[in-house]
Amino acid sequence: MLKIENLHAEIGGTEILKGLSLEVPAGEIHAIMGPNGAGKSTLAHVLGGKPGYEVTGGSVSFKGDDLFALDPHERAGSGLFLGFQYPVEIPGVSNVQFLREALNAQRKYRGQDPLTGGEFLKLAKEKAGLLKLDMEMLKRQVNVGFSGGEKKRAEMVQMGILDPAFAVLDETDSGLDIDALRVVGEGINAIMRSPEKGVLLITHYQRLLDVVKPDRVSVLADGRIVQTGGPELAMRLEAEGYDAVMADA
């Protein structure tokens, strides 16, 4: 579903990704782990099409198409979702308004009819229930005054409503306490664990992977994938640290 080949990317003239290759088929949850500064968030931003990141080499195909031939809104319309490490606040715009506009924009891109107000509210209530988020929260401005955990749960509600084919989740567990981590993790499982979907799950810690159990784990260091294995690789990283594991790569 997602195939990255020899990807090079830079920001501000500094090369961050240095020949990264990775493939995530449909039905797979693939965890990316690595030390600070390895390029994990850069990878997420490049895939999502964030301005300021320049791709200088390599290719990425998504569902068989050239990802870089698509603008960010086209990537989203094609079914790619990017979950941010630090979800942004949008003062003056309610979550309900934002999510309905986003969903109907994607439906239009796909040639589908827009949802009515009633249809959308029914869907939003269902997805908010998965993340144990009160519907009153969705009437508030996007992430304004939300705690870290509330922002992450609201973002997972957004993912549930948009129902992407593939999700790139950048440190979704950051800022979550134990209870919120479990709610968010179970939400990811409910929304994205499917033979038709894929997930690239970027994290530092095993604790999220105890809830969202990955099929494969890769270590990203200095802009490249240096090791790939099963779930046991994440447990070894937790126990021994990056230096010890990468020494064997």
C-alpha positions as CSV (number, residue, x, y, z in Angstrom):
1,M,0.0,0.0,0.0
2,L,2.9,2.4,0.9
3,K,6.2,1.9,-0.7
4,I,9.2,4.1,0.0
5,E,12.4,3.7,-2.1
6,N,15.7,5.4,-1.4
7,L,14.0,8.5,-0.1
8,H,16.2,11.6,0.5
9,A,14.7,14.8,1.9
10,E,16.0,18.0,3.5
11,I,14.8,21.1,5.3
12,G,16.6,24.4,5.2
13,G,19.5,22.8,3.2
14,T,20.1,20.2,5.9
15,E,19.6,16.6,4.7
16,I,17.5,14.6,7.2
17,L,16.4,11.5,5.2
18,K,19.4,9.8,3.6
19,G,18.2,6.9,1.5
20,L,15.2,5.6,3.5
21,S,13.4,2.5,2.1
22,L,10.3,0.9,3.6
23,E,7.2,-0.9,2.5
24,V,3.9,-1.3,4.4
25,P,1.3,-3.5,2.8
26,A,-2.4,-3.4,3.4
27,G,-3.4,-5.1,6.6
28,E,-0.1,-4.2,8.4
29,I,0.6,-2.0,11.4
30,H,4.2,-1.0,11.1
31,A,5.9,0.7,14.0
32,I,8.9,3.1,13.5
33,M,11.2,3.7,16.5
34,G,14.4,5.6,16.7
35,P,16.4,8.1,18.8
36,N,15.7,11.9,18.7
37,G,16.8,13.5,15.5
38,A,16.7,10.3,13.5
39,G,14.2,11.7,11.0
40,K,10.9,10.1,12.2
41,S,8.8,13.3,12.2
42,T,10.5,14.5,9.0
43,L,9.3,11.2,7.4
44,A,5.8,11.9,8.5
45,H,5.9,15.5,7.3
46,V,7.3,14.5,3.9
47,L,4.6,11.9,3.4
48,G,1.9,14.4,4.4
49,G,3.3,17.1,2.1
50,K,4.1,19.7,4.7
51,P,5.6,22.8,3.2
52,G,9.3,23.5,3.7
53,Y,10.5,19.9,3.3
54,E,12.2,19.3,0.0
55,V,12.4,15.8,-1.5
56,T,15.8,15.5,-3.2
57,G,15.8,11.8,-4.3
58,G,13.8,8.6,-4.2
59,S,10.2,7.8,-4.6
60,V,7.0,7.0,-2.6
61,S,4.0,5.2,-4.1
62,F,0.7,5.1,-2.3
63,K,-1.9,2.5,-3.5
64,G,0.2,2.2,-6.7
65,D,0.3,5.9,-7.5
66,D,3.1,8.5,-7.2
67,L,2.5,10.2,-3.9
68,F,4.6,13.2,-4.7
69,A,2.5,13.9,-7.8
70,L,-0.4,14.7,-5.4
71,D,-0.9,18.0,-3.5
72,P,-1.5,17.5,0.3
73,H,-5.3,17.8,-0.1
74,E,-5.2,15.2,-2.9
75,R,-3.2,12.8,-0.7
76,A,-5.9,13.2,2.0
77,G,-8.6,12.7,-0.6
78,S,-6.9,9.5,-1.7
79,G,-7.0,8.2,1.8
80,L,-3.8,9.2,3.6
81,F,-4.1,10.6,7.1
82,L,-1.4,12.3,9.1
83,G,-1.7,12.4,12.9
84,F,0.5,15.2,14.4
85,Q,2.8,14.9,17.4
86,Y,1.5,18.4,18.4
87,P,-2.1,18.9,17.1
88,V,-2.6,22.6,16.2
89,E,-5.3,24.9,17.6
90,I,-7.7,26.6,15.3
91,P,-9.4,29.5,17.1
92,G,-12.8,30.5,15.9
93,V,-13.6,27.2,14.2
94,S,-15.6,24.5,16.0
95,N,-14.5,20.8,15.8
96,V,-17.9,20.0,14.3
97,Q,-17.6,22.6,11.6
98,F,-14.0,21.7,10.8
99,L,-14.7,17.9,10.6
100,R,-17.8,18.2,8.5
101,E,-16.1,20.5,6.0
102,A,-13.0,18.2,5.9
103,L,-15.1,15.0,5.4
104,N,-17.3,16.5,2.7
105,A,-14.3,18.0,0.9
106,Q,-12.8,14.5,0.7
107,R,-16.1,13.0,-0.4
108,K,-16.3,15.6,-3.2
109,Y,-12.8,14.7,-4.3
110,R,-13.9,11.0,-4.5
111,G,-17.1,11.9,-6.4
112,Q,-19.4,11.1,-3.5
113,D,-22.3,13.1,-2.2
114,P,-21.8,15.2,0.9
115,L,-23.3,14.1,4.2
116,T,-26.3,16.0,5.6
117,G,-26.0,17.7,8.9
118,G,-27.9,14.8,10.6
119,E,-25.9,12.1,8.9
120,F,-22.7,13.8,10.0
121,L,-23.7,14.3,13.6
122,K,-24.7,10.6,13.8
123,L,-21.2,9.6,12.5
124,A,-19.4,12.1,14.8
125,K,-21.3,10.8,17.9
126,E,-20.3,7.2,17.0
127,K,-16.6,8.0,16.6
128,A,-16.5,10.2,19.6
129,G,-17.9,7.4,21.6
130,L,-15.0,5.2,20.5
131,L,-12.6,7.7,22.0
132,K,-14.8,8.4,25.1
133,L,-14.9,12.1,24.1
134,D,-18.0,14.0,25.0
135,M,-19.9,15.5,22.0
136,E,-19.8,18.8,23.8
137,M,-16.1,18.8,23.3
138,L,-16.6,18.7,19.5
139,K,-18.7,21.8,19.7
140,R,-15.7,23.7,21.1
141,Q,-13.0,25.4,19.0
142,V,-10.5,23.0,17.5
143,N,-8.1,22.0,20.3
144,V,-8.4,25.4,22.0
145,G,-8.1,24.9,25.8
146,F,-7.8,21.1,25.3
147,S,-5.4,19.2,27.4
148,G,-2.7,17.1,25.6
149,G,-4.8,13.9,26.0
150,E,-8.0,15.7,24.8
151,K,-6.1,16.9,21.7
152,K,-5.0,13.4,20.9
153,R,-8.4,11.9,21.4
154,A,-10.0,14.6,19.3
155,E,-7.5,13.8,16.5
156,M,-8.3,10.1,16.7
157,V,-12.0,11.1,16.4
158,Q,-11.0,13.0,13.3
159,M,-9.3,9.9,11.9
160,G,-12.4,7.8,12.7
161,I,-14.7,10.3,10.8
162,L,-12.4,10.6,7.8
163,D,-11.9,6.8,7.8
164,P,-8.5,6.8,5.9
165,A,-7.0,3.9,4.0
166,F,-3.6,4.6,5.5
167,A,-2.6,6.5,8.7
168,V,0.8,8.0,9.5
169,L,0.7,8.6,13.3
170,D,3.6,10.7,14.6
171,E,4.1,10.0,18.3
172,T,0.4,9.8,19.1
173,D,1.3,8.6,22.6
174,S,3.2,11.8,23.6
175,G,1.5,13.7,26.4
176,L,-0.9,10.8,27.3
177,D,-1.4,9.4,30.8
178,I,-2.0,5.7,31.3
179,D,-5.8,5.8,30.9
180,A,-5.7,8.2,27.9
181,L,-3.0,6.0,26.2
182,R,-5.3,3.0,26.5
183,V,-8.3,4.8,25.1
184,V,-6.3,6.2,22.2
185,G,-4.7,2.9,21.5
186,E,-8.0,1.0,21.5
187,G,-9.4,3.7,19.2
188,I,-6.6,3.2,16.7
189,N,-7.3,-0.6,16.8
190,A,-11.0,0.0,16.2
191,I,-10.6,2.4,13.4
192,M,-7.5,1.2,11.5
193,R,-6.9,-2.5,12.2
194,S,-8.3,-4.0,9.0
195,P,-7.1,-6.1,6.0
196,E,-7.8,-3.1,3.8
197,K,-5.9,-0.5,5.8
198,G,-2.4,0.3,6.8
199,V,-0.7,2.2,9.6
200,L,2.8,3.7,10.1
201,L,3.0,4.2,13.8
202,I,5.9,6.4,15.0
203,T,6.7,6.1,18.6
204,H,9.5,6.2,21.2
205,Y,8.1,3.7,23.7
206,Q,6.8,0.2,24.0
207,R,3.9,1.3,26.1
208,L,1.7,2.2,23.0
209,L,2.7,-1.0,21.3
210,D,1.4,-3.0,24.3
211,V,-2.1,-1.7,23.2
212,V,-1.6,-1.3,19.4
213,K,0.3,-4.5,18.7
214,P,2.5,-4.0,15.5
215,D,3.0,-6.6,12.9
216,R,6.5,-5.3,12.2
217,V,8.9,-2.8,13.8
218,S,11.7,-0.8,12.1
219,V,14.5,1.2,13.7
220,L,15.2,4.6,12.0
221,A,18.6,6.1,12.7
222,D,20.4,8.9,10.9
223,G,17.8,9.1,8.2
224,R,17.8,5.4,7.2
225,I,16.0,2.2,8.3
226,V,18.8,0.2,9.9
227,Q,16.9,-2.8,11.2
228,T,13.5,-4.4,10.9
229,G,11.9,-7.2,12.8
230,G,8.8,-8.4,14.6
231,P,7.3,-7.0,17.8
232,E,10.1,-8.5,19.8
233,L,12.4,-5.8,18.4
234,A,10.5,-3.1,20.2
235,M,10.7,-5.0,23.4
236,R,14.5,-5.3,23.0
237,L,14.8,-1.6,22.3
238,E,12.9,-0.9,25.5
239,A,15.1,-3.2,27.5
240,E,18.5,-2.5,26.0
241,G,18.3,0.9,24.3
242,Y,19.0,2.0,20.7
243,D,22.8,1.9,20.9
244,A,22.9,-1.8,21.9
245,V,20.4,-2.8,19.2
246,M,21.9,-0.7,16.4
247,A,25.4,-2.2,17.2
248,D,24.0,-5.5,16.0
249,A,22.5,-4.0,12.8
